[in-house]
Amino acid sequence: MKIRLLSWNVRRANNCDKRKVIKALIKKNRVDLVCLQKTKIQEMSRGLICSLEVGRFLEWGTVDSRGMAGGMVVLWDNKVLELIELEKGEHSISCHFKNCEDGFTWTFTGVYGPTMRRDRECFWNELGAIYGLWNGSWCVVGDFNAILSPEKRSR
């Protein structure tokens, strides 16, 4: 079974015009699973979710932003993916899914890593704890706010 996945650092999903673009992209590509990072939405409402809704069979989980920093939402088609369990962290949201078509179970984690160096150890520990929650395949997507080498660093 192939899952169509969209992961996007949207840098503000509280703008109506941006939500229209997101919705059109989801609809055009018939996406089954969406992870939006850096929504900057302190409390995701049903109305905001419905403005992204492209089908009747939509479920979601959110991690609200802290002030104007972070925020994530994961949306999925429950005709394609059955949620077994959801786990929210400071910098991540994880869903343990079962594919409706073939019964395959797997874990999806969306991340928005901390921008402050002092918070990075907590972030990596959080990912380690998630890894220990469930067995099997694991897909991790998002913005880690990390670089491989100092020469790649830019403002």
Steps between C-alpha positions, in 0.01 A plus 500: 500500500633843409423792729504849350668728755547876514732664754529878490654769720219745428626791709151610607183310429271756659482694171184421301674533162778265606246242618337516156837419340554212744152363436544521122835318519353222715204461267704513177743232621236291679716492813419240770716641780603863558739647754523877526773651716546853631128575483542772764147422619466499879180301507390310190123519470258274317423795271864533396522126437178508297647779285769248395257213468491339159297193586235376739726241659759726657653462845776702658733562792674823596782642707414862571762770460662669797439867433599560139741204490439154361169323477417189297200325358477150356196417285414159358228326303343244733386293202871441429657510848357384830646675803606255770665749733613865499782649706576872530836639605655844537644484149316214336175324435497125440228276364506122511293396197355190343450509124134428427580316176760249618508524883869606506584693819757776510586824677501851359672788681487864395761725659573866534836512674600775741689799367681557830812289552423449870176314410652256250599229747139490625382469138730206421399331827135546402564326166682219682203451729261486203720240332457283808119521504413277205667228297520492124547750221536866586473804272633828640446825307515871566733782580775389735660848517833320495798513265756236414806724509584856618585619147137437396374740767337823388266747661 
